[in-house]
């Protein structure tokens, strides 16, 4: 991978996952507000408001030097860095040991930069057409990300204070990147300014279902208060897509009633996707971190 989330960080993430597992097994454990105690069965719905601090970008080419560099969406293209991100999770426990969950995250952003400071070239993945954005160009950028995850939970350990759960699942990512404005279409090493069709996207990609694996747990101080968190990781190369994900969450939970929980926590999420098509390659990364407030209702 060309971005900062490469193989070395992958090994670091795996080591962190193993250390966290050891920590959880020693009962200094974490979990999420969505995690039900082993005695509970049935449905739960979790709604979250997440104030995200985003970091995203793509690998493009410098037209003057012919070398690759990372174009930062927030710094170079002025996409908003801090924004409220909604999330939704549905969960169901079949019995005290087995359950399933489905969660969804979305962040759509659009911005206009009236004077691009870094010239760059990019190639549309589907058409193979190369485009040039010169310094000083007026460019609008649209970057939308949707992530849907379906998983299975297995209760590894549970007592009056501690729950430890294994997570295994699949997730899909919908990525859309679009540039509109003063853009040159390049052919035979010559580029001329063209009007870019708003429906013409630099990247529109739905990834294949990609696996993820993690641990989840909870430590209860009493009947009302508990600590919670989870960690998930994956790296996979499947078809024309390579992907990497690291997802961490930790928080403090308060049980408002038998059916309602409140969590104040901190979340960190990072994905790195490389798409290799016959006509073009695309390397894009996206991450966010920040505080979150979650409300869980149990049926």
C-alpha positions in Angstrom: 0.0 0.0 0.0 1.2 3.5 -0.8 -0.5 5.2 2.1 0.6 5.4 5.7 -1.5 2.3 6.6 0.8 -0.3 5.1 2.2 -3.7 6.1 4.3 -2.4 9.0 1.3 -0.8 10.7 -0.7 -3.9 10.0 1.8 -6.0 12.0 1.6 -3.3 14.8 -2.2 -3.5 14.8 -2.1 -7.3 15.0 0.3 -7.1 18.0 -2.0 -4.5 19.7 -5.0 -6.8 19.1 -3.2 -9.7 20.8 -2.1 -7.5 23.7 -5.6 -6.3 24.2 -6.9 -9.9 24.2 -4.4 -10.7 27.0 -5.5 -7.6 28.9 -9.2 -8.5 28.6 -8.5 -12.1 29.7 -6.9 -10.6 32.8 -10.2 -8.9 33.5 -9.1 -5.4 32.9 -11.6 -5.6 30.0 -13.5 -3.3 27.6 -16.8 -3.6 25.7 -19.4 -1.5 23.9 -22.8 -0.2 24.9 -24.2 -2.6 22.3 -22.9 -5.7 24.2 -25.6 -7.5 26.2 -24.9 -9.4 29.4 -24.8 -13.1 28.9 -28.1 -13.5 30.6 -29.9 -11.2 28.1 -31.4 -12.4 24.9 -33.3 -10.6 22.1 -32.9 -7.5 20.0 -31.1 -4.2 20.7 -30.9 -0.9 18.6 -28.1 1.5 19.1 -28.1 5.1 17.7 -24.9 7.1 17.9 -23.8 10.7 17.2 -20.1 10.8 16.5 -18.2 14.1 16.2 -15.6 12.9 13.7 -12.2 14.4 13.0 -11.5 13.1 9.5 -8.3 12.3 7.7 -8.5 11.2 4.0 -6.7 11.3 0.7 -5.6 9.6 -2.5 -2.4 8.8 -4.2 -2.1 10.9 -7.4 0.7 12.0 -9.8 2.7 15.2 -9.9 2.4 16.3 -13.6 5.6 18.3 -13.5 7.8 15.6 -11.8 6.0 12.5 -12.9 6.1 11.1 -9.3 3.3 9.9 -7.0 2.3 11.9 -4.0 -0.6 11.8 -1.5 -3.3 14.5 -2.1 -4.9 15.3 1.3 -8.6 15.9 1.0 -8.9 18.2 4.1 -5.7 20.3 3.6 -5.4 20.4 -0.2 -9.1 20.1 -1.3 -10.7 21.9 1.8 -13.2 19.1 2.6 -14.5 19.7 6.1 -12.4 18.0 8.8 -14.8 18.0 11.7 -18.4 16.9 11.2 -21.2 14.9 13.0 -21.2 11.3 11.8 -24.4 9.2 12.4 -24.1 5.4 13.1 -26.7 2.7 13.6 -26.4 -0.8 15.0 -28.9 -3.7 15.2 -28.1 -6.7 17.3 -29.7 -10.0 18.3 -28.7 -12.6 20.8 -30.0 -16.1 20.1 -28.9 -17.3 23.6 -26.3 -16.5 26.2 -23.4 -17.5 23.9 -24.4 -16.6 20.3 -25.5 -13.4 18.6 -25.4 -11.4 15.4 -25.1 -7.7 14.6 -25.4 -5.3 11.7 -24.0 -1.7 11.8 -23.8 1.2 9.3 -21.7 4.3 9.1 -22.0 7.2 6.6 -20.0 10.4 5.9 -20.8 12.5 2.8 -18.7 15.6 2.2 -18.5 18.3 -0.5 -16.2 21.3 -0.8 -15.0 23.9 -3.4 -11.4 25.0 -3.6 -11.1 28.2 -5.8 -7.3 28.0 -6.2 -5.7 24.6 -6.1 -2.2 24.9 -4.6 -0.8 21.4 -5.7 -1.3 20.4 -9.4 -2.1 16.7 -9.9 -3.2 14.1 -12.4 -5.7 11.3 -11.8 -7.1 8.5 -13.9 -10.7 7.4 -13.8 -10.8 3.7 -12.8 -13.6 2.7 -15.1 -12.7 4.6 -18.3 -8.9 4.8 -18.0 -9.1 8.5 -19.0 -6.4 10.7 -17.4 -7.2 14.2 -16.2 -5.0 17.1 -15.2 -5.7 19.7 -12.5 -3.4 22.7 -12.7 -2.3 24.9 -9.8 -4.8 27.7 -9.4 -7.7 25.7 -10.8 -11.2 26.1 -9.4 -12.3 22.6 -8.3 -15.3 21.1 -6.4 -14.7 17.8 -4.7 -17.3 15.2 -3.6 -16.2 12.3 -1.3 -18.9 9.9 0.1 -18.3 6.9 2.2 -20.8 4.3 3.4 -19.7 1.2 5.5 -22.1 -1.7 6.2 -20.9 -4.5 8.5 -22.6 -7.8 9.3 -21.0 -10.0 12.1 -21.3 -12.8 14.5 -20.7 -12.7 18.3 -19.6 -15.5 20.5 -19.4 -15.1 24.2 -16.0 -16.4 25.3 -16.3 -15.6 29.0 -18.9 -14.0 31.4 -19.3 -13.5 35.1 -20.9 -10.9 37.4 -18.3 -8.3 36.4 -16.7 -9.2 33.1 -17.9 -10.1 29.6 -15.5 -11.1 26.8 -16.8 -11.6 23.3 -15.3 -12.7 20.0 -16.3 -10.8 16.8 -16.1 -12.2 13.3 -17.9 -10.7 10.3 -17.9 -9.1 6.8 -18.2 -5.6 5.7 -19.0 -3.7 2.5 -17.7 -0.2 1.6 -19.3 2.2 -0.9 -16.8 4.8 -2.1 -17.6 7.8 -4.4 -15.0 10.4 -5.4 -15.8 13.1 -7.9 -13.9 16.2 -9.2 -15.8 19.0 -11.1 -14.3 22.3 -12.4 -11.3 23.5 -14.4 -9.9 20.1 -15.4 -7.8 19.2 -18.4 -8.4 15.9 -20.3 -5.1 14.4 -21.3 -4.6 12.5 -24.6 -1.2 11.8 -26.3 0.6 13.8 -23.7 -1.5 16.9 -24.4 -4.2 18.2 -22.0 -7.0 20.7 -22.6 -9.6 22.1 -20.2 -12.9 20.3 -20.5 -16.3 20.5 -18.7 -16.5 17.4 -16.5 -19.9 15.7 -16.5 -21.2 15.7 -12.9 -22.0 12.0 -13.4 -18.3 11.3 -14.3 -16.6 10.0 -11.1 -12.9 9.6 -10.4 -13.9 6.5 -8.4 -17.2 4.7 -7.8 -16.5 1.5 -6.0 -18.4 -1.1 -4.0 -15.9 -3.5 -2.4 -16.4 -7.2 -2.2 -17.4 -8.4 1.2 -14.2 -8.1 3.3 -13.7 -10.0 6.5 -12.9 -8.5 9.9 -12.0 -10.1 13.3 -12.0 -8.6 16.8 -12.6 -8.7 20.5 -15.3 -7.0 22.6 -15.9 -6.8 26.3 -17.3 -5.0 29.3 -16.2 -4.5 32.9 -19.1 -3.6 35.3 -18.4 -1.6 38.5 -22.0 -2.1 39.7 -25.5 -2.4 38.3 -25.4 1.0 36.7 -21.8 1.8 35.6 -19.4 0.0 33.4 -16.4 0.5 31.1 -16.6 -0.6 27.5 -14.6 -0.9 24.2 -13.8 -3.1 21.2 -11.1 -3.6 18.6 -11.4 -5.0 15.1 -8.8 -5.5 12.4 -8.5 -7.0 8.9 -6.2 -7.0 5.9 -7.2 -8.9 2.7 -6.4 -9.0 -1.0 -9.4 -10.2 -3.0 -9.8 -9.9 -6.7 -9.0 -6.3 -7.9 -9.3 -4.9 -4.3 -6.9 -4.8 -1.4 -8.3 -3.5 1.9 -7.2 -2.8 5.4 -9.3 -1.7 8.4 -8.6 -0.9 12.1 -11.5 0.0 14.3 -11.2 0.9 18.0 -13.8 2.1 20.5 -13.8 2.7 24.3 -16.2 4.4 26.6 -18.1 4.7 29.9 -21.7 3.3 30.1 -24.6 4.1 32.3 -27.7 1.9 32.5 -30.7 4.3 32.6 -33.2 1.4 33.0 -33.5 -2.3 32.3 -34.0 -1.6 28.6 -32.0 1.7 28.0 -28.2 2.3 28.1 -26.2 5.5 27.5 -22.5 5.5 26.5 -20.0 8.3 26.2 -16.9 7.1 24.4 -14.1 7.7 22.0 -13.8 6.1 18.5 -11.0 5.6 16.1 -11.5 4.2 12.6 -9.2 3.8 9.6 -9.6 2.1 6.2 -7.2 1.9 3.3 -8.4 0.6 -0.1 -6.4 -0.1 -3.2 -8.3 -0.8 -6.4 -6.4 -2.3 -9.4 -8.4 -2.3 -12.6 -7.4 -3.1 -16.2 -7.4 0.6 -17.1 -6.3 2.2 -13.9 -5.2 1.8 -10.3 -6.6 3.8 -7.4 -5.2 4.1 -3.8 -7.4 5.9 -1.3 -7.5 6.1 2.5 -10.0 7.4 5.0 -10.1 7.6 8.8 -11.8 9.4 11.6 -11.5 9.8 15.4 -13.4 11.6 18.1 -16.0 11.5 20.9 -19.3 9.7 20.5 -22.6 9.6 22.4 -24.7 6.4 22.0 -28.1 5.3 23.1 -29.1 1.6 23.2 -32.6 0.3 23.5 -33.1 -3.4 24.3 -36.3 -5.3 23.5 
